[in-house]
Amino acid sequence: MTTAIREERLQELAESSYRILKETYRGLGTLRELIKELHDSCLSGDGPDFDKVAAMTLTFDEVYGELERYLRPEVDPDSADDAAMPEAPPS
């Protein structure tokens, strides 16, 4: 593999990592707002609103799913498809 191709692949990986990080940050911000709204409604004496709890669950599942798809091959390499495994470092 030439140096130019390796550098291009590293750039693509960096862009992908940044995109995942940005999406995760956005999702956590949304989840934070939903939790704050739920907390405020509980403090005011209102019971938990099912729609807010459902939205929190969906947001959490989405954020967790994105992170799991991105990090699972690194954390649990045996779970990754062989074709998706990172290539071995050059000898």
C-alpha positions as CSV (number, residue, x, y, z in Angstrom):
1,M,0.0,0.0,0.0
2,T,1.5,3.3,-1.0
3,T,1.9,6.2,1.5
4,A,-0.6,8.3,-0.4
5,I,-3.3,5.6,-0.2
6,R,-2.5,5.1,3.5
7,E,-2.8,8.8,4.2
8,E,-6.1,9.0,2.3
9,R,-7.5,6.1,4.4
10,L,-6.3,7.8,7.6
11,Q,-8.1,11.0,6.5
12,E,-11.3,9.1,5.8
13,L,-11.1,7.4,9.2
14,A,-10.5,10.7,10.9
15,E,-13.5,12.3,9.1
16,S,-15.7,9.3,10.1
17,S,-14.6,9.5,13.7
18,Y,-15.4,13.2,13.8
19,R,-18.8,12.6,12.3
20,I,-19.6,9.9,14.9
21,L,-18.4,12.2,17.7
22,K,-20.5,15.1,16.4
23,E,-23.6,12.9,16.1
24,T,-23.1,11.5,19.6
25,Y,-22.6,15.0,21.1
26,R,-25.8,16.2,19.4
27,G,-27.7,13.1,20.7
28,L,-26.4,13.6,24.2
29,G,-27.4,17.3,24.1
30,T,-31.0,16.3,23.1
31,L,-31.0,13.7,25.9
32,R,-29.8,16.2,28.4
33,E,-32.6,18.6,27.5
34,L,-35.2,15.9,27.8
35,I,-33.9,14.9,31.2
36,K,-33.9,18.5,32.3
37,E,-37.5,18.9,31.2
38,L,-38.5,15.7,33.1
39,H,-36.6,16.8,36.2
40,D,-38.3,20.3,36.1
41,S,-41.8,18.7,35.7
42,C,-41.2,16.4,38.6
43,L,-40.1,19.4,40.7
44,S,-43.2,21.3,39.9
45,G,-45.4,18.4,41.1
46,D,-46.4,17.0,37.7
47,G,-45.8,13.4,37.2
48,P,-43.5,12.0,34.5
49,D,-44.9,12.5,31.0
50,F,-44.9,9.2,29.1
51,D,-44.0,11.0,25.8
52,K,-40.9,12.5,27.4
53,V,-39.8,9.2,28.8
54,A,-40.4,7.5,25.5
55,A,-38.4,10.3,23.7
56,M,-35.6,9.8,26.2
57,T,-35.5,6.1,25.6
58,L,-35.5,6.5,21.8
59,T,-32.7,9.1,22.0
60,F,-30.6,7.0,24.3
61,D,-31.1,3.9,22.1
62,E,-30.1,5.9,19.0
63,V,-26.9,7.3,20.6
64,Y,-26.0,4.0,22.1
65,G,-26.6,2.2,18.8
66,E,-24.3,4.6,16.9
67,L,-21.5,4.2,19.5
68,E,-21.9,0.5,19.6
69,R,-21.7,0.1,15.8
70,Y,-18.6,2.3,15.8
71,L,-16.8,1.0,18.9
72,R,-17.8,-2.7,19.0
73,P,-15.1,-4.0,16.6
74,E,-12.5,-2.3,18.8
75,V,-13.9,-3.4,22.1
76,D,-14.9,-6.9,21.1
77,P,-12.9,-7.8,18.0
78,D,-14.3,-11.3,17.9
79,S,-17.7,-9.9,17.2
80,A,-16.7,-8.1,14.0
81,D,-17.0,-9.7,10.5
82,D,-13.6,-10.8,9.3
83,A,-13.9,-8.5,6.3
84,A,-14.4,-5.5,8.6
85,M,-11.3,-6.3,10.8
86,P,-8.5,-3.7,10.7
87,E,-5.6,-4.8,8.6
88,A,-2.5,-6.0,10.4
89,P,0.3,-3.5,10.9
90,P,3.1,-3.7,8.4
91,S,5.9,-5.9,9.4
